[in-house]
Amino acid sequence: MCVSSEGPWAILVHIKTGDSAHAVIVPLFEDAERAAKFLRFLEKPFPHIETKLARYERDHWDVLQESKVHKWPAADLS
């Protein structure tokens, strides 16, 4: 789960494809602030993303308190 001081704003999903691993970010559009943060990320990706390991159990998220910072690769999509 991608987090900031305001709380979670997206889910980071890792996908293994053969010998490679890739990640996609799925937005949390639960409120305007989270949606705005994701849209800012699309406009100008953050160089680092803070995450917390989370698992959806039945009807809620179990989120570990410990966070980890990931370097997000820059991409030129123009």
Buried (B, 14 or more C-beta within 10 A) or exposed (E): BBBBEEEBBBBBEEEEEEEEEEEEBEBBEEEEEBBEBBEEBEEEBBEEBBBBEBEEEEEEEEBEEEEEEEEBEEEEEE
